[in-house]
Amino acid sequence: MNEEHIDTKPRVSRGVLLAMILLVFGIGAGLCSYYYHYSRHMEQSLDNQYNRAFEEVVNYVRDIDVSLNKGKLISSSSQMAKLSTELFMEASEAKSNLGQLPISQDQLQNTSKFLSQVGDYTSMLSQKSINNQEITGDEYDTLLKLSSYATKLYDNLSDMQDDLYKGNLSFRRLQAESKDNLGGSEQASVAPLESIGKEFQNYPALIYDGPFSEHIEKMEPVMLKDKPNISINDAKKKLADVFKEFHIASIESTGESRNTVIPTYAFSLKLKESKSQITAEVSKAGGYVVYMLSNASPTKTKIKFDEASKRATAFLGGLGLKNMKQSYYEVRSQVATINFAYMQGDVVIYPDLIKVKVSMETGAILGFESHGYLMSHMDKRDLPTPKLTMDQALAKVNKRLVVNKKAMAVIPTDSKAEVLCYEFTGFVGKQHYIIYINAVTGAEQKILLLLENKSGILTM
């Protein structure tokens, strides 16, 4: 008997199939439409974000322009202090918003630098006013120059803002074009800002006591001035002589630095009686050891800190470095890092800094760094004559400080300038402080917090 074959698979009618296809196309079209509108929304949001940041930049630069114009007529210290506070805030906000724009940092560099100097320069003038120091004619001339550049900057930014309003300029479009043209870079190059940058190429350098002062970048090592360059072989001989007690097996050249403040020859030293290795650098000018570091790792503490300090002092003496006074130190991982400063008579010259690392296990010298000393040292500084006595300076110290040590010192400012001060060390409760009073102006120059524990004595 033949059995009839029955197809049990479900069948989909053509109508249902067509409906399903249309549904899929509909969903796809809907998703495309959603993505398009979402993308447009995000693009508009990004445009709004950039435009808002740029508008803030324009507004703050306008305020800076107005404030600097007011500054031309200020004569009282209180008004100068108020102006300084306003300008510092305005310049900081302008820089913050400028940094939110998708613009090449190369184009922003000069504008950002100008904004930094505006706040810092007026802060310096404010401090002079507070200390009853007269603002010189040259300083007022510089303020006038700052004002004229602020006006130019505001005018140029206002022109850019007009182009934004007219639709002739879009930061988002510039960003997209830059990404396509420069292989993925999202930092655009903006033609109007190029012209602004060119104007600032002729912006005058400011020489003043502030962290953005351009003369810091142009400082040269005082000790290396006019010193003749040595050859790489002479540098090797220098290392062999300096480290002869280390029993050196070989000295190999590992290159040289050129684009640095102190150009150097670099070497690797292998020792005969140890597996440890030393890296070292010698200045091309004058042939001074700038840096050395051993890879030895002490595991135990077998000597006292006083012994480590004596070893470090003897090592400096072997290098011909005299009149060095130990200041602060730290002991970590069985290595003592000791700071030494030069003494000119009874005055501590803190800018002339040298650091020495000593093994607390063997007493061996593990490290040496003389960058600060080479940058600042001179055989005899021409120090100013103090206008205050020690007692007059002490009277300016907060009465809460119980002073137990007095000295005179030269300390560096943020701008790497130097100031002669009276140094007062003491306690408030159990906390240890150092207060520096300017020996010429009587101003409180700096306050340091001394951190003392079993690891050493450090300043903050």
Residue pairs with C-beta under 8 A, 6 or more apart in sequence:
43 172
46 172
47 170
47 171
47 172
49 100
50 100
50 101
50 102
50 171
50 172
51 164
51 171
53 97
53 98
53 100
53 101
54 97
54 101
54 157
54 160
54 161
54 164
54 171
55 161
56 93
56 94
56 97
57 94
57 97
57 98
57 101
57 157
58 154
58 157
58 158
58 161
60 90
60 91
60 93
60 94
60 97
61 94
61 150
61 153
61 154
61 157
62 154
63 86
63 90
64 87
64 90
64 91
64 94
64 115
64 118
64 150
64 154
65 147
65 150
65 151
65 153
65 154
67 83
67 86
67 87
67 90
68 87
68 118
68 143
68 146
68 147
68 150
69 147
70 83
71 80
71 83
71 87
71 122
71 143
71 147
72 140
72 143
72 144
72 147
74 80
74 83
76 129
77 126
77 129
77 130
77 132
80 122
80 125
80 126
80 129
80 135
81 126
81 129
81 130
83 122
83 126
84 119
84 122
84 123
84 125
84 126
87 118
87 119
87 122
88 119
88 120
88 122
88 123
90 119
91 115
91 116
91 118
91 119
92 119
94 115
95 112
95 115
95 116
98 108
98 111
98 112
98 115
99 108
99 112
101 108
101 171
102 171
102 172
102 174
102 175
102 178
102 186
102 187
102 188
103 171
103 187
103 188
103 189
103 190
103 193
104 187
104 188
104 189
104 190
105 187
107 189
107 190
107 193
107 194
107 197
108 193
109 197
110 196
110 197
110 200
110 201
110 203
111 153
111 193
111 196
111 197
111 200
113 200
113 212
114 149
114 153
114 200
114 203
116 212
117 146
117 206
117 210
117 212
118 146
118 150
120 208
120 210
120 211
120 212
120 213
121 142
121 143
121 146
121 206
121 208
121 210
122 143
123 210
124 208
124 209
124 210
125 135
125 139
125 143
127 443
128 134
128 135
129 135
131 441
131 442
131 443
133 441
142 204
142 206
142 208
145 204
149 199
149 200
149 203
152 199
153 196
156 192
156 195
156 196
156 199
157 196
159 192
160 169
160 190
160 192
160 193
163 169
163 192
164 170
169 190
169 192
171 188
171 190
174 188
174 189
174 190
175 186
175 187
175 188
177 188
178 185
178 186
178 187
178 188
178 189
179 185
179 186
205 214
205 215
206 212
206 213
206 214
207 213
207 214
207 215
208 415
209 413
209 414
209 415
209 417
210 414
210 415
211 414
211 415
213 415
215 415
216 415
216 416
219 261
219 375
219 416
220 261
221 261
221 262
221 283
221 285
221 374
221 375
222 374
222 375
222 376
222 377
222 378
223 286
223 288
223 373
223 374
223 375
223 376
223 377
223 378
224 262
224 283
224 285
224 286
224 288
224 374
227 285
227 286
228 285
228 286
229 284
229 285
230 238
230 282
230 284
230 285
230 286
230 287
232 253
232 256
232 265
234 287
235 265
235 267
235 282
235 284
235 287
236 251
236 253
236 267
238 282
238 287
238 289
239 248
239 251
239 267
239 269
239 280
239 282
239 289
240 248
240 251
242 289
242 318
242 319
243 269
243 278
243 280
243 292
246 269
246 271
246 278
247 271
247 272
247 273
248 269
248 270
248 271
248 272
249 270
249 271
249 272
250 269
250 270
251 267
251 268
251 269
252 267
252 268
252 269
252 270
253 265
253 266
253 267
254 266
254 267
254 268
254 279
255 266
256 263
256 264
256 265
256 266
256 284
257 263
257 264
257 266
257 281
261 375
262 283
262 285
262 290
262 371
262 374
262 375
263 283
263 284
263 285
264 281
264 282
264 283
264 284
264 290
264 291
265 281
265 282
265 284
266 279
266 280
266 281
267 279
267 280
267 281
267 282
268 277
268 278
268 279
269 277
269 278
269 279
269 280
270 277
271 277
271 278
274 296
276 294
276 295
276 296
277 294
277 295
278 292
278 293
278 294
278 295
279 291
279 292
279 293
279 295
280 289
280 291
280 292
280 293
281 289
281 290
281 291
281 292
282 288
282 289
282 290
283 289
283 290
283 374
288 370
288 374
289 319
289 368
289 370
290 369
290 370
290 371
290 374
291 368
291 369
291 370
291 371
292 367
292 368
293 357
293 366
293 367
293 368
294 364
294 365
294 366
294 367
296 359
296 364
296 366
297 333
298 333
298 334
298 335
298 359
298 360
298 361
298 362
298 366
299 334
299 361
300 334
300 360
300 361
301 334
301 360
301 361
302 360
302 361
302 362
303 360
303 361
303 362
303 363
305 329
305 331
305 336
305 360
307 363
308 336
308 338
308 358
308 359
308 360
308 363
309 326
309 329
309 336
309 338
309 358
311 358
311 363
311 364
311 365
312 326
312 336
312 338
312 340
312 356
312 358
312 365
313 324
313 326
313 340
315 356
315 365
315 368
316 324
316 340
316 354
316 356
321 340
321 354
321 373
323 342
323 343
323 344
324 340
324 341
324 342
324 343
324 354
325 340
325 341
325 342
325 343
325 348
326 338
326 339
326 340
327 339
327 340
327 341
327 348
327 350
328 339
328 456
328 457
328 458
328 459
329 336
329 337
329 338
329 339
329 456
329 457
330 336
330 337
330 455
330 456
330 457
330 458
331 337
331 360
331 454
331 455
331 456
332 455
334 359
334 360
334 361
335 357
335 358
335 359
335 360
335 366
335 367
336 357
336 358
336 360
336 456
337 355
337 356
337 357
337 367
337 456
338 355
338 356
338 357
338 358
339 353
339 354
339 355
340 353
340 354
340 355
340 356
341 348
341 349
341 350
341 352
341 353
341 354
342 348
342 349
342 352
342 373
342 377
343 349
344 380
344 381
344 383
344 410
346 407
346 408
347 383
347 408
347 409
347 410
347 420
348 407
348 408
348 409
348 410
348 423
349 376
349 377
349 381
349 409
349 410
350 409
350 410
350 411
350 412
351 372
351 375
351 376
351 410
351 411
351 412
351 416
351 418
352 372
352 373
352 376
352 377
353 372
353 373
353 376
354 368
354 369
354 370
354 372
354 373
355 367
355 368
355 369
356 365
356 367
356 368
357 365
357 366
357 367
357 368
358 364
358 365
358 366
359 365
359 366
376 412
376 418
381 410
381 418
383 410
383 420
384 420
384 439
384 440
386 408
386 420
386 422
386 439
386 440
387 439
387 440
387 441
387 442
388 422
388 437
388 439
388 440
388 442
390 406
390 422
392 442
393 422
393 424
393 437
393 439
393 442
394 403
394 406
394 422
394 424
394 437
396 437
396 442
396 444
397 403
397 424
397 435
397 437
397 444
398 435
400 428
401 424
401 426
401 427
401 428
401 433
401 435
402 426
402 427
402 428
403 424
403 425
403 426
404 425
404 426
404 427
405 423
405 424
405 425
405 426
406 422
406 423
406 424
406 425
407 422
407 423
407 425
408 420
408 421
408 422
408 423
408 439
409 420
409 421
409 422
409 423
409 436
410 418
410 419
410 420
410 421
411 418
411 419
411 421
411 436
411 445
411 446
412 418
412 419
413 419
419 436
419 438
419 440
419 445
420 438
420 439
420 440
421 436
421 437
421 438
421 439
421 445
421 446
422 436
422 437
422 439
423 434
423 435
423 436
424 434
424 435
424 436
424 437
425 432
425 433
425 434
425 450
426 432
426 433
426 435
427 433
431 449
432 449
432 450
432 451
432 452
433 447
433 448
433 449
433 450
434 447
434 448
434 450
434 459
435 444
435 446
435 447
435 448
436 444
436 445
436 446
436 447
436 448
437 443
437 444
437 445
438 444
438 445
448 459
448 460
449 459
449 460
450 457
450 458
450 459
450 460
451 457
451 458
451 459
451 460
